[in-house]
Amino acid sequence: MKKILIFDDDTSILEVISIIFEENGYKVEISETSHDIIEKVSTFRPDVILMDNWIPNIGGVEATRLLKSHEDFKNIPVIYVTANNDIASLAESAQADDYVAKPFNLEDLEVMVAKYMKD
């Protein structure tokens, strides 16, 4: 089963995204904080991570950098999902693989995730 890990502090967004991906056959894990990203990733082993920028404790950029600097997890695709004027440069500085701006179209998000899922 394909697994997706979502970091966002907005519970309504977490709820909607979880339902959509679970209906599409994904196993979904959510987190409202990102300070323990390494532990969460090593336990859950996601195929793709969705990362919000404005997330408590260390924030999306720092959490993504932490993950990408870890030898075992640096190849897990991270898609930045955030409301920010400069999302492209934010995603780049975080070393994210791609990005989707909030508010997003659910179909666009599904297509983006599918693009990074390994068969």
C-alpha positions as a Markdown table, in Angstrom:
| # | Residue | x | y | z |
|---|---|---|---|---|
| 1 | Met | 0.0 | 0.0 | 0.0 |
| 2 | Lys | 1.3 | 3.5 | -0.9 |
| 3 | Lys | 1.9 | 5.7 | 2.1 |
| 4 | Ile | 1.7 | 9.4 | 2.5 |
| 5 | Leu | 2.8 | 11.5 | 5.5 |
| 6 | Ile | 1.2 | 14.9 | 5.9 |
| 7 | Phe | 2.6 | 17.7 | 8.1 |
| 8 | Asp | 0.2 | 20.6 | 8.6 |
| 9 | Asp | -1.2 | 22.4 | 11.6 |
| 10 | Asp | -4.5 | 23.1 | 10.0 |
| 11 | Thr | -6.8 | 20.3 | 11.1 |
| 12 | Ser | -9.5 | 20.9 | 8.5 |
| 13 | Ile | -6.9 | 20.6 | 5.7 |
| 14 | Leu | -5.5 | 17.5 | 7.3 |
| 15 | Glu | -9.0 | 16.0 | 7.5 |
| 16 | Val | -9.8 | 16.8 | 3.8 |
| 17 | Ile | -6.5 | 15.6 | 2.4 |
| 18 | Ser | -6.6 | 12.4 | 4.6 |
| 19 | Ile | -10.1 | 11.5 | 3.3 |
| 20 | Ile | -9.2 | 12.1 | -0.3 |
| 21 | Phe | -6.0 | 10.0 | -0.2 |
| 22 | Glu | -7.5 | 7.2 | 1.9 |
| 23 | Glu | -10.4 | 7.0 | -0.7 |
| 24 | Asn | -7.7 | 6.6 | -3.3 |
| 25 | Gly | -6.2 | 3.6 | -1.5 |
| 26 | Tyr | -3.3 | 5.4 | 0.3 |
| 27 | Lys | -2.3 | 4.8 | 3.9 |
| 28 | Val | -2.2 | 8.2 | 5.5 |
| 29 | Glu | -0.4 | 9.4 | 8.6 |
| 30 | Ile | -0.7 | 13.0 | 9.8 |
| 31 | Ser | 1.2 | 15.3 | 12.1 |
| 32 | Glu | 0.5 | 18.8 | 13.4 |
| 33 | Thr | 4.1 | 19.4 | 14.3 |
| 34 | Ser | 7.4 | 18.7 | 12.5 |
| 35 | His | 10.0 | 18.6 | 15.3 |
| 36 | Asp | 10.0 | 14.8 | 15.4 |
| 37 | Ile | 10.1 | 14.3 | 11.6 |
| 38 | Ile | 12.9 | 11.8 | 11.6 |
| 39 | Glu | 11.2 | 9.6 | 14.2 |
| 40 | Lys | 7.9 | 9.8 | 12.3 |
| 41 | Val | 9.5 | 9.0 | 9.0 |
| 42 | Ser | 11.5 | 6.1 | 10.3 |
| 43 | Thr | 8.4 | 4.6 | 12.0 |
| 44 | Phe | 5.9 | 5.1 | 9.1 |
| 45 | Arg | 8.3 | 4.9 | 6.0 |
| 46 | Pro | 6.1 | 7.1 | 3.7 |
| 47 | Asp | 6.5 | 7.1 | -0.1 |
| 48 | Val | 5.7 | 10.8 | -0.2 |
| 49 | Ile | 5.6 | 13.6 | 2.3 |
| 50 | Leu | 3.4 | 16.7 | 2.1 |
| 51 | Met | 4.9 | 19.6 | 4.1 |
| 52 | Asp | 3.3 | 22.8 | 5.2 |
| 53 | Asn | 5.7 | 25.8 | 5.8 |
| 54 | Trp | 3.9 | 27.3 | 8.8 |
| 55 | Ile | 4.1 | 24.4 | 11.2 |
| 56 | Pro | 4.9 | 24.6 | 14.9 |
| 57 | Asn | 8.2 | 23.9 | 16.5 |
| 58 | Ile | 10.8 | 24.0 | 13.7 |
| 59 | Gly | 8.8 | 24.9 | 10.6 |
| 60 | Gly | 8.6 | 23.3 | 7.2 |
| 61 | Val | 11.9 | 24.5 | 5.8 |
| 62 | Glu | 14.0 | 23.3 | 8.7 |
| 63 | Ala | 12.1 | 20.0 | 9.0 |
| 64 | Thr | 12.6 | 19.3 | 5.2 |
| 65 | Arg | 16.3 | 20.1 | 5.4 |
| 66 | Leu | 16.6 | 17.8 | 8.4 |
| 67 | Leu | 15.0 | 15.0 | 6.4 |
| 68 | Lys | 17.0 | 15.7 | 3.2 |
| 69 | Ser | 20.3 | 15.6 | 5.2 |
| 70 | His | 19.5 | 12.2 | 6.6 |
| 71 | Glu | 21.1 | 9.4 | 4.5 |
| 72 | Asp | 18.2 | 6.9 | 4.9 |
| 73 | Phe | 15.4 | 9.4 | 4.0 |
| 74 | Lys | 16.9 | 12.0 | 1.6 |
| 75 | Asn | 15.3 | 10.2 | -1.4 |
| 76 | Ile | 11.7 | 10.4 | -0.1 |
| 77 | Pro | 9.9 | 13.1 | -2.2 |
| 78 | Val | 8.8 | 16.1 | -0.2 |
| 79 | Ile | 6.0 | 18.2 | -1.7 |
| 80 | Tyr | 5.7 | 21.7 | -0.1 |
| 81 | Val | 2.1 | 22.7 | 0.3 |
| 82 | Thr | 1.8 | 26.2 | 1.7 |
| 83 | Ala | 0.2 | 29.6 | 1.3 |
| 84 | Asn | 3.2 | 31.9 | 0.5 |
| 85 | Asn | 3.9 | 34.5 | -2.2 |
| 86 | Asp | 7.4 | 33.0 | -2.8 |
| 87 | Ile | 6.6 | 29.3 | -2.6 |
| 88 | Ala | 9.1 | 28.4 | -5.3 |
| 89 | Ser | 12.1 | 29.8 | -3.6 |
| 90 | Leu | 10.9 | 28.5 | -0.2 |
| 91 | Ala | 10.6 | 25.0 | -1.6 |
| 92 | Glu | 14.0 | 25.3 | -3.2 |
| 93 | Ser | 15.7 | 26.5 | 0.0 |
| 94 | Ala | 14.0 | 23.7 | 1.9 |
| 95 | Gln | 15.3 | 21.2 | -0.7 |
| 96 | Ala | 11.7 | 20.1 | -1.4 |
| 97 | Asp | 11.1 | 18.1 | -4.5 |
| 98 | Asp | 8.1 | 20.1 | -5.6 |
| 99 | Tyr | 5.4 | 22.4 | -4.4 |
| 100 | Val | 1.6 | 23.2 | -4.5 |
| 101 | Ala | 0.3 | 26.6 | -3.4 |
| 102 | Lys | -2.6 | 26.9 | -1.0 |
| 103 | Pro | -5.4 | 27.2 | -1.6 |
| 104 | Phe | -5.0 | 24.2 | -3.9 |
| 105 | Asn | -7.2 | 22.2 | -6.2 |
| 106 | Leu | -7.4 | 18.7 | -4.8 |
| 107 | Glu | -7.0 | 17.2 | -8.3 |
| 108 | Asp | -3.7 | 19.1 | -8.8 |
| 109 | Leu | -2.5 | 17.8 | -5.4 |
| 110 | Glu | -3.5 | 14.2 | -6.3 |
| 111 | Val | -1.7 | 14.5 | -9.7 |
| 112 | Met | 1.4 | 15.9 | -8.0 |
| 113 | Val | 1.5 | 13.1 | -5.4 |
| 114 | Ala | 1.0 | 10.4 | -8.1 |
| 115 | Lys | 3.9 | 11.8 | -10.0 |
| 116 | Tyr | 6.2 | 11.1 | -7.1 |
| 117 | Met | 4.8 | 7.7 | -6.1 |
| 118 | Lys | 7.1 | 4.8 | -6.8 |
| 119 | Asp | 5.4 | 1.9 | -8.6 |
